[in-house]
């Protein structure tokens, strides 16, 4: 089975408001609506909107791992360090 690649663009990480948002794209810069974005440390899964974007609140931890899944694509993992530019 041949897998395609997922790309993640983190739009913002706001440490004061404890929110993270981003958009999920494929290798052709096409939006991936209904992709599953899991915040592993909180065991919460979110589904991207029709534009492939997501937003959710964070807890006090400063390190996070996002797991992005979409049918036909290899899962993508992204480490997020609160307070740094990813």
Steps between C-alpha positions, in 0.01 A plus 500: 500500500635840405456776756481869432642773720314733736626851574398708799508876517473629855322832482542607859593390846383749759654421837292762683169369371623138486369434150651342192371515145625372168407362159573161346611476137627230265814514285310698234395767755141377485298539818406179679151537652393246762859405588538370855733704721581336832666675793673192643566639849132585554367201304267733310424471130367783286376496141611774259235724344418530129820702448716243678548724806469431872518687829494377858591595855810375677566409860792628706758261353768665287570210261248335271492244223244523221412193296327573168319223312316499168380210286768391252774699677775390734443638855693821568641596841597852604664600830383834634691692767289774653672837476712409196438554130431167331 
